[in-house]
Amino acid sequence: MTLLAKLRCVTIDVTGTLMAYKGELGDYYCMAAKAAGHPCPDYKRMHEGFKLAYKEMAKNYPCFGHAAKMPNIVWWKTCVRDSFVRAGYVYDEETFEKIFRRIYASFGSSAPYTVFPDSQPFLRWLREQGLKVGIVSNAEYRYQDVILPALGLNEGSEWDFGVFSGLEGIEKPNPKIYEIALERAGNIPPEQTLHIGDSIRKDYEPAKSIGMHALLMDRFKTPEAAEWKKTGAVVLPDLSAVQEWLSSAESDF
């Protein structure tokens, strides 16, 4: 019996698995600053400033401010303002508001993302096999309500349910987010569920820790993939390979 025949549900990560960022962060910050009549910020400084600001916000207000009941737009406004400050750019309130609104709108649309060509066919194939398909992502509500639909990844045709950290107040690698996914799937047992993601720490290990099957995607030929394989993890280059593997892998995996 193949693993596919044993499964009732597949959960899947979003960024790095179904889609990727398009261009650089600096592209969008540059366009926003220019639209407000200001020079383009330095890309490298902007990237480093954002990384530090995001890390700080995620530590102080995890899950996009869920526990603090911080509105999503306030979380991002604080993060973006701090990104500019850390990069050495301080704007008056009116200018910053113009810049921020453009950045917030851009990242709440399909513009900065590209869907891998095998994503939609794979999700539809899973559902054609009679499997429940769930999205599990450390993302805010706009992924569910705006971004995924804008990219052609729709609830009802490509996936059945979503578990997003900004809506749940739980984020990977906390195994609880996978337990929520199993409940949302209809209390499907973990041994009848497979999780697919691109992080051994956030996807593979926590899913396996509650008894789910798991495999890792390596779309970008990451150097860490060799180490992943040494742990016994199944590592595949794309979702077409996952489909082929699922149809042939034995169920003792």
C-alpha positions in Angstrom: 0.0 0.0 0.0 1.3 3.5 -0.9 1.5 6.3 1.7 -1.0 8.2 -0.5 -3.6 5.4 0.1 -3.1 5.7 3.9 -3.4 9.5 4.1 -6.6 11.5 4.7 -5.1 14.9 5.0 -2.1 16.9 3.8 -1.0 20.2 5.3 1.3 22.6 3.6 3.5 25.6 4.3 3.2 28.7 2.1 6.3 30.8 1.6 9.1 28.8 0.1 6.8 25.9 -0.6 3.8 27.2 -2.6 5.1 30.7 -3.4 8.2 33.0 -3.0 8.9 36.7 -2.7 9.5 38.5 -6.0 12.2 41.1 -6.2 13.8 42.6 -3.2 12.4 44.3 -0.1 14.2 47.5 -1.2 12.3 47.6 -4.5 9.0 48.2 -2.6 10.4 50.6 -0.1 12.1 52.5 -2.9 8.9 52.8 -4.9 7.0 54.0 -1.8 9.6 56.6 -0.9 9.8 57.9 -4.5 6.0 58.2 -4.7 6.2 60.5 -1.6 8.8 62.6 -3.3 11.9 61.3 -1.5 15.0 59.6 -2.8 15.3 55.8 -2.9 16.6 54.4 0.4 19.8 52.3 0.3 18.8 48.7 -0.3 21.3 47.0 2.0 20.7 49.3 4.9 16.9 48.9 4.4 17.1 45.2 4.3 19.2 45.0 7.5 17.0 47.6 9.2 13.9 45.6 8.4 15.4 42.3 9.6 16.2 43.8 13.0 12.9 45.6 13.3 10.9 42.5 12.3 12.8 40.4 14.8 12.1 42.9 17.6 8.4 43.1 16.8 8.1 39.3 16.6 9.7 39.0 20.0 7.7 41.7 21.7 4.4 41.2 19.9 4.4 37.7 18.5 1.8 36.5 16.0 1.5 40.0 14.6 0.3 41.4 18.0 -2.4 38.7 18.6 -2.1 38.5 22.4 -1.7 42.3 22.7 -4.8 42.7 20.5 -2.7 45.0 18.4 -4.4 45.8 15.0 -2.5 44.3 12.1 -1.9 47.7 10.5 -0.5 49.1 13.8 1.9 46.1 14.1 3.2 46.7 10.5 3.3 50.5 10.9 5.5 50.2 14.0 7.7 47.6 12.2 8.1 49.7 9.0 8.8 52.9 10.9 11.5 51.2 13.0 12.9 49.6 9.8 13.4 53.1 8.3 14.9 54.5 11.5 17.4 51.6 11.9 18.4 52.2 8.2 19.0 55.9 9.0 15.8 57.4 7.5 13.4 59.6 9.6 10.4 61.2 7.9 7.8 63.6 9.2 4.5 62.1 10.1 2.7 63.1 6.9 5.4 61.7 4.7 5.8 58.5 6.6 2.0 57.9 6.4 2.2 58.2 2.6 5.2 55.9 2.4 3.7 53.3 4.8 0.3 53.2 3.2 1.9 52.3 -0.1 4.1 49.6 1.4 1.2 48.1 3.4 -1.0 48.0 0.3 1.8 46.4 -1.8 2.4 43.6 0.6 -1.3 43.0 1.0 -1.6 42.4 -2.7 -0.3 39.8 -5.1 2.4 42.1 -6.4 5.4 41.0 -4.2 4.8 37.2 -4.6 5.1 34.6 -7.3 3.4 31.2 -7.1 5.5 28.2 -8.2 3.9 26.7 -11.4 3.4 23.3 -9.7 1.5 24.6 -6.7 -2.0 24.9 -7.9 -2.0 21.6 -9.9 -0.6 19.8 -6.9 -3.2 21.2 -4.5 -6.0 20.3 -6.9 -4.5 16.8 -7.4 -4.5 16.2 -3.6 -8.2 17.2 -3.4 -9.0 15.0 -6.4 -7.6 12.1 -4.4 -10.2 12.8 -1.7 -7.7 14.3 0.7 -8.4 17.3 3.0 -5.8 20.0 2.3 -4.8 22.6 4.9 -2.5 25.6 4.9 -0.3 26.1 7.9 1.6 29.3 7.9 3.3 31.9 10.1 1.4 34.7 8.4 -1.2 37.3 9.1 -4.9 37.4 8.1 -4.3 39.0 4.7 -2.7 35.8 3.4 -6.1 34.0 3.9 -8.4 36.9 3.0 -6.5 38.7 0.2 -3.1 37.4 -0.9 -3.7 33.7 -1.5 -6.9 34.3 -3.4 -5.2 37.1 -5.5 -2.6 34.5 -6.4 -5.2 32.0 -7.6 -4.8 29.8 -4.5 -8.4 29.8 -3.3 -10.1 28.2 -0.3 -12.5 25.6 -1.7 -10.7 24.8 -4.9 -7.1 24.5 -3.8 -7.4 24.1 -0.1 -10.0 23.3 2.5 -8.9 25.1 5.7 -6.1 27.4 6.9 -4.2 27.9 10.1 -2.5 31.2 10.2 -0.4 32.4 13.2 -1.8 35.9 13.1 -5.3 34.6 13.5 -4.5 31.7 16.0 -2.0 33.4 18.3 0.2 30.3 17.9 3.1 30.1 15.5 5.6 27.5 14.2 7.6 25.7 15.6 5.1 25.4 18.4 3.5 21.9 17.7 0.1 23.3 18.9 -0.4 24.9 15.5 -0.3 21.4 13.9 -2.7 20.1 16.5 -5.1 23.0 15.6 -4.7 21.9 11.9 -5.7 18.3 12.8 -8.7 19.5 14.7 -9.8 21.8 11.8 -9.4 18.9 9.4 -12.1 17.1 11.4 -9.9 15.5 14.1 -8.0 13.4 11.6 -5.3 11.3 13.3 -1.7 12.6 12.9 -0.6 9.2 11.4 -3.0 9.8 8.6 -1.7 13.3 7.9 1.4 14.6 6.0 2.9 18.0 6.4 5.0 19.6 3.6 7.3 22.5 4.3 10.7 24.0 3.7 12.1 24.4 7.3 13.3 21.5 9.4 12.8 23.5 12.6 9.4 25.0 11.8 7.8 22.4 9.6 9.4 19.0 9.8 10.4 18.5 13.5 7.2 19.9 15.1 4.9 18.0 12.8 6.8 14.7 13.4 6.8 15.4 17.2 3.0 15.0 17.3 3.0 11.8 15.1 2.4 13.4 11.6 4.3 12.3 8.6 6.5 15.1 7.2 8.8 15.9 4.2 10.9 18.8 3.3 11.0 20.9 0.1 14.3 22.2 -1.2 13.3 24.4 -4.1 16.5 26.6 -3.9 19.2 24.0 -3.4 20.0 25.1 0.1 23.3 23.8 1.6 21.4 22.6 4.7 19.5 20.0 2.6 22.4 17.5 2.9 22.1 17.7 6.7 18.3 17.3 6.5 18.8 14.0 4.6 21.3 12.7 7.2 18.5 12.9 9.8 16.4 10.6 7.6 14.1 13.3 6.3 12.7 12.9 2.8 13.8 16.0 0.8 12.3 16.7 -2.6 13.0 19.6 -5.1 9.4 20.5 -6.1 5.8 19.5 -5.7 5.8 17.5 -9.0 8.4 15.3 -7.3 6.2 15.1 -4.2 3.2 13.9 -6.3 5.3 11.2 -7.9 6.8 10.2 -4.6 3.5 10.1 -2.8 2.1 7.7 -5.5 5.0 5.3 -5.1 6.2 5.5 -1.5 5.3 2.7 0.8 3.1 3.4 3.8 5.7 2.3 6.4 7.3 5.8 5.9 
